[in-house]
């Protein structure tokens, strides 16, 4: 009797009529559902094996997606199951949009399965449970559609195919991505795990070896001194089951990560801005109230996870709104989801900031008279000194002093974080999170942070890339240059959205920097129609990444930046980046910051080029003088109206520059361009000519400078190999120095055969 009941149940289930269905054929079979055509929804009927499918036309627009558009004869008001039959070719994540409502990626376990394309070459089914359906369903991330059914009964389960790697790297960097591991509260763990199980097979197939998740203070220390790691234990267990490693971001210094017991205590003090005197719920770095808790958190994390083999490395989240090595310049992630007052400004308005600044001043000036003489002020006592907005500084020295203190305070806080992390995790790869673009208000000093991480055997991860290659070069090359000099690892991440174009630009940046770490949000690669295929074709070049061969150093104007907003504050209009982008069309180069110069970095370069900035500290000038006398070449753009004006100290001293103009440069050469200052290409032509004729510049650099190419094709030299990236929207014809002509398609990377000559 029991056996008969089972048979009857199966028969009824097998023949339950679908609410609506469609199947590809000639003509297509449909019942209550049709497959429409239209913009970004064009398709043709084809065969794969013995299966008929609709093949959608690729969408070449980076910012919208091709979709199969299914029209229903009538809406489905009750919960139902959506089963999508497809030929599994290529890689991707299938998404469903129901009349504008995209399916939640964090859907509870059991609601989605089979939605990851893994190139199995078989007919498979994606199954989703839906609450209700209107009259239109859009299916994205799919190229070969066989059938769609809507049923009230759950479809049969299918076994997932084994994960087949899209490519294999012999020398992979840390390739890290996200997999929806995070949740607003610890109660969201089941949803996070369900999402991970969907996404992990795909990102593993695409070559990623690590998954990043936030580790938030308020998730693990909900009571003082009592640590509960169960949320992250479950995340790591799931990663290990999938054969992947963990790369967490440790967040202890941001508003959204604060446990209630600390936020509500007398020890908590937030940053305050000098612009509005508004206090925010991000802990100030200008007192020691948080120190013992940070050290305890890092120590406990190290005890719990430091020896776990699946720990690929950690990223530090010492401050800022997102958990970066900076002041709270942007974002709105407040405590318990509240709004947060953030902006690009000076976050030194809390009382402890003035105490810290006053102590710094007293350590540098013997008394109030010395301070007044340097600053042009009339303090009666050093005890009157407090923080001020730099635009109100009475002299250049006063402004430089304040901004040096402001940036060095963040540098030192992040350095201490790194030291505590290294104590807690002596054998773990540790990366500092460095964002922004160099504006003083943000507080990130790339050179000094790289120096710290090099000393500690760690790395620096830039969190500031976007879809623009030129932007990425400008904001990451200062850190990459200093990381190579100080021996730190270097990596990068996008600041948010990334199209296929941005994916390729960031890959090129990683290859030609010889970077150790590359991070994408999973949506950067699987969230548009072009990026996955481009990634699969070009990611194998990561095996050939190397430190670039660079003869040219460009002066990075640290002191001018601290004196004026002209140079870097305005990301889209700063003088440095406008000129740096023009020079990148001509040549590859490093940025050389003032601290690097003081530490001897000029010995690495044959030519030092000035793009902008004519003020620096005397010690830096003395190092440049030694470089010149030792045989270096300095190229400087004079101001046409004052052709003999050049480098000077903060106090206006020009004696060293005047000696150089008289020819007192030892074995070296000073080349001063006196000509039109716009367009900037006049100066670029001058620089190219003199670099090409400078004794000691490598043959590879000289050959690369002779390559005939469009401006939007960029080159780099890795050992004896040439790398090109065409960032234009049309194909580029490039004539190599040996006369050979190559064609580089849009948004692709070309690399010469190893040691083949070019």
Secondary structure as GFF3:
##gff-version 3
##sequence-region A 1 758
A	DSSP	alpha_helix	2	14	.	.	.	ID=ss1
A	DSSP	beta_strand	20	23	.	.	.	ID=ss2
A	DSSP	beta_strand	29	31	.	.	.	ID=ss3
A	DSSP	beta_strand	33	36	.	.	.	ID=ss4
A	DSSP	beta_strand	43	48	.	.	.	ID=ss5
A	DSSP	beta_strand	51	56	.	.	.	ID=ss6
A	DSSP	beta_strand	67	72	.	.	.	ID=ss7
A	DSSP	beta_strand	80	87	.	.	.	ID=ss8
A	DSSP	beta_strand	91	93	.	.	.	ID=ss9
A	DSSP	beta_strand	95	98	.	.	.	ID=ss10
A	DSSP	beta_strand	101	102	.	.	.	ID=ss11
A	DSSP	beta_strand	112	113	.	.	.	ID=ss12
A	DSSP	beta_strand	116	118	.	.	.	ID=ss13
A	DSSP	beta_strand	123	130	.	.	.	ID=ss14
A	DSSP	beta_strand	136	140	.	.	.	ID=ss15
A	DSSP	beta_strand	144	151	.	.	.	ID=ss16
A	DSSP	beta_strand	174	177	.	.	.	ID=ss17
A	DSSP	three_ten_helix	186	188	.	.	.	ID=ss18
A	DSSP	alpha_helix	189	205	.	.	.	ID=ss19
A	DSSP	beta_strand	210	216	.	.	.	ID=ss20
A	DSSP	alpha_helix	217	220	.	.	.	ID=ss21
A	DSSP	alpha_helix	230	241	.	.	.	ID=ss22
A	DSSP	beta_strand	245	251	.	.	.	ID=ss23
A	DSSP	three_ten_helix	255	257	.	.	.	ID=ss24
A	DSSP	alpha_helix	260	263	.	.	.	ID=ss25
A	DSSP	beta_strand	270	272	.	.	.	ID=ss26
A	DSSP	beta_strand	279	283	.	.	.	ID=ss27
A	DSSP	alpha_helix	291	305	.	.	.	ID=ss28
A	DSSP	beta_strand	311	317	.	.	.	ID=ss29
A	DSSP	three_ten_helix	335	337	.	.	.	ID=ss30
A	DSSP	alpha_helix	351	364	.	.	.	ID=ss31
A	DSSP	alpha_helix	368	375	.	.	.	ID=ss32
A	DSSP	three_ten_helix	382	384	.	.	.	ID=ss33
A	DSSP	three_ten_helix	390	392	.	.	.	ID=ss34
A	DSSP	alpha_helix	396	424	.	.	.	ID=ss35
A	DSSP	beta_strand	430	434	.	.	.	ID=ss36
A	DSSP	three_ten_helix	440	442	.	.	.	ID=ss37
A	DSSP	alpha_helix	446	455	.	.	.	ID=ss38
A	DSSP	beta_strand	459	465	.	.	.	ID=ss39
A	DSSP	alpha_helix	469	486	.	.	.	ID=ss40
A	DSSP	beta_strand	489	494	.	.	.	ID=ss41
A	DSSP	alpha_helix	500	513	.	.	.	ID=ss42
A	DSSP	beta_strand	517	520	.	.	.	ID=ss43
A	DSSP	alpha_helix	522	526	.	.	.	ID=ss44
A	DSSP	alpha_helix	531	538	.	.	.	ID=ss45
A	DSSP	three_ten_helix	539	544	.	.	.	ID=ss46
A	DSSP	beta_strand	552	555	.	.	.	ID=ss47
A	DSSP	alpha_helix	558	563	.	.	.	ID=ss48
A	DSSP	alpha_helix	575	584	.	.	.	ID=ss49
A	DSSP	beta_strand	590	592	.	.	.	ID=ss50
A	DSSP	alpha_helix	594	598	.	.	.	ID=ss51
A	DSSP	three_ten_helix	601	604	.	.	.	ID=ss52
A	DSSP	beta_strand	607	609	.	.	.	ID=ss53
A	DSSP	beta_strand	615	616	.	.	.	ID=ss54
A	DSSP	alpha_helix	618	629	.	.	.	ID=ss55
A	DSSP	beta_strand	633	637	.	.	.	ID=ss56
A	DSSP	beta_strand	648	649	.	.	.	ID=ss57
A	DSSP	alpha_helix	655	661	.	.	.	ID=ss58
A	DSSP	beta_strand	669	673	.	.	.	ID=ss59
A	DSSP	alpha_helix	681	692	.	.	.	ID=ss60
A	DSSP	alpha_helix	699	705	.	.	.	ID=ss61
A	DSSP	beta_strand	713	718	.	.	.	ID=ss62
A	DSSP	beta_strand	721	726	.	.	.	ID=ss63
A	DSSP	beta_strand	732	735	.	.	.	ID=ss64
A	DSSP	beta_strand	741	744	.	.	.	ID=ss65
A	DSSP	beta_strand	748	751	.	.	.	ID=ss66
###
